Amino acid sequence: MSTLYEKLGGEGTIAKVVDYFYDLVLADEEVNHFFENTDMAKQRAHQTKFISYALGGPNQYSGGAMTKVHTGMNLQPEHFDAIVKHLREALAHFGVGEEDIAAALDKVESLRGDIIYK
């Protein structure tokens, strides 16, 4: 059985999803301010590695622990939900099926407690 990472087309496809995802995030006034002082090229590369790993790809993610990197941001549930919405939209844009989107978002949802209210 192939991983979701393989099914989606590997890191190349995931990088395209991540680029589209951040285009949506940066256009959203509810959450774009969290990225005002962020090197977006670096952020996109980190996120591609992280999502690739989360979907069953190789562990090339070298960023910090979720709790640590989100400390001081005071992300609220509505911010997390907005990010999830944009990820759903980006996956759908690239033709990912609903069942696979649900599986991917389940992985993201498992991180909620490490990200909000920090």
N, C-alpha and C positions, 0 to 999 in steps of 0.2 A: 504494500500500500504506500502510495507516495504521500509526502508531507504536503501541507497547504502551500508551503514555500515553493515546492516543485510544481504543484498544480497551477499556481499563479504565474509561473514562468521564471522563477528565480529572482536574483537580485536586480537584474536589469529592469524587469517589469515593476518590481517593488519600488525602485528608484523613481520611475515615472509616476506611480501612485503617490509617493511621498511628495514629489514636486507639485502635483496637482492639489494634494491635500494642503500644503502650505500656502498655495495661491488662495485657496478658500479661507484658510485661517487668517491670513494677513489682510484679507478683505472684510473680515468680521470685526466690527468695532467692539464687540463684547469681549473678545480675547486677544486681539492683535497687539494691545499694549504690553502684553507679557513678553513680546519678542522685540520691543523697541531697541534694546541694546544687545541684540543677539547677532552673532555672525551667522547669517542664514545659510551660507554655503556649508559651513561646518555643521550646523544644526541639521540640515537636510541629509548630509552624509551619515551623521550619528543615527538619525532616525531610521534611515534605510537599513543600516546594520542591525539596529534594535528590532525593527519590525521583521526583518528577515529571520533573525534568531527566534523571535516570538512565534513565528509561523513554521518553525521546524527546520530552518536553514542553519548554516554553520554559525558558531558563536564567534563573531568578529566584533561584537559590541564592546567598546572600551570606555564607554561613558560611566558616570558615577551611578551609584544606587539610586533608585527612584525617590526614596525618601530624602536622600541628601540633596539631589539636584533640584528638588522642588521646595526645599526649606526656605522660608522667608517670602514665598510667593503668595501665600494665603489663598490658594485656589479654592473656589467654592464648588459645590455640586453642579451649579448651572454652567460653570466654566468647563468642567470635565465633560458634561453632557454636550456642550457645543463642539468640543474637540471630537468626541465620538461621532456626532452627527456629520462632521466634515470628513472624517475617515470613512464612514459608511458611504457618503456621496462619492468620494474619490474611488473607492473600490468598485462601486456600481458603475461609475463612469468608464472604467476599464473592463467592464463586462463580467465581473466576478458574480457568480450566482448567489442567490439569497442564503442558501445553506452555508456556503463558504464565508460569506460576510458575517453571518451569525457566529460561526466558529472563531473567526478573527476577532470580532468584537467581544466575545467571551473572554479571550486572552487579555484584551485591553481592560475589560471590566474588573478582572482579578487584581489589577493594580490600583484601583480607585482608592483604597485605604492607605496606600503609600504616597498618594499624590495630593489629595485634598486636605485642607485645614493645616498645612505645614508652614 
